[in-house]
């Protein structure tokens, strides 16, 4: 992989990179199209990363759709698919991990304390192999984007992190590989995540600036699901806020039947 990338870079060609765990959907496709259009060559990685799963999570059940993923990548015009295996990424005796402090402390880390260490570690390894100029991530994983952006700056990785908008189903549900777990009833219940965020956004646009009031509205909208968190934080630092006086991220996570789903909106006050 690195030899392929070095040959392109020596020829003056930029590399766009989309790291994924496969089970690709239109959200991934939007990232791949951006990489294809913006960079000279594009790379998709497919690797279900065991380091970001806890023992009680869905590593073994995580959807794997290899043939469909390759067909989508080919249709979009991706130049290369990089698909290392776990033994390559984590050889015997592996003992080095990357930990991004503060940004990774709240939100998803409360119930998944292992998660961002696993994500940061695998992304550094993928960056070292692919050597991208730009790496594309979706806003649905907003905390992950913030962690990776901070890591890239702090470690001088020389990669520009490009955050792309959330892609949604026609009914508003944020696209996710884990949506495949949802039966019809759970799928309907899951719509409350986006609906709650929409109500909160309308409240913010109407001038509400008290974080507790905004979060209360969202929690009420999510009464049909098992809430993990509803948080309003600084969009850059991920620090909790009491007042909406700067660009913010309003983020939710909930268990809906067999699936843990996340969603968010970003809002910047003009007053």
Number of C-alpha atoms within 10 A of each C-alpha: 16 13 11 12 19 17 11 15 17 9 9 10 15 20 25 30 32 24 23 17 16 22 20 22 15 14 22 25 18 19 25 26 16 17 26 20 13 14 16 15 21 27 23 26 18 21 19 21 19 18 19 20 19 14 8 6 11 14 15 10 8 16 17 17 11 13 9 14 20 18 11 18 21 13 10 14 16 21 15 17 19 15 15 14 13 13 9 8 16 16 10 8 6 9 7 8 13 15 16 16 12 11 20 24 15 18 23 21 15 13 11 14 17 16 19 26 19 19 21 23 20 22 18 19 13 21 20 13 16 24 25 26 18 21 23 21 26 19 21 24 16 26 25 20 20 20 23 24 19 18 20 19 13 10 9 9 16 13 18 15 20 17 18 17 14 19 21 15 11 7 10 15 22 21 21 20 18 15 18 14 17 16 13 9 10 18 17 13 17 26 15 21 28 23 17 21 26 16 15 22 19 11 15 18 14 9 13 16 16 15 19 14 14 24 21 13 15 26 20 11 18 24 13 14 18 13 17 17 18 21 23 27 24 19 20 18 16 22 18 16 17 12 17 21 15 16 14 23 25 23 25 26 21 19 15 22 17 14 18 16 23 22 22 25 21 17 17 14 14 9 6
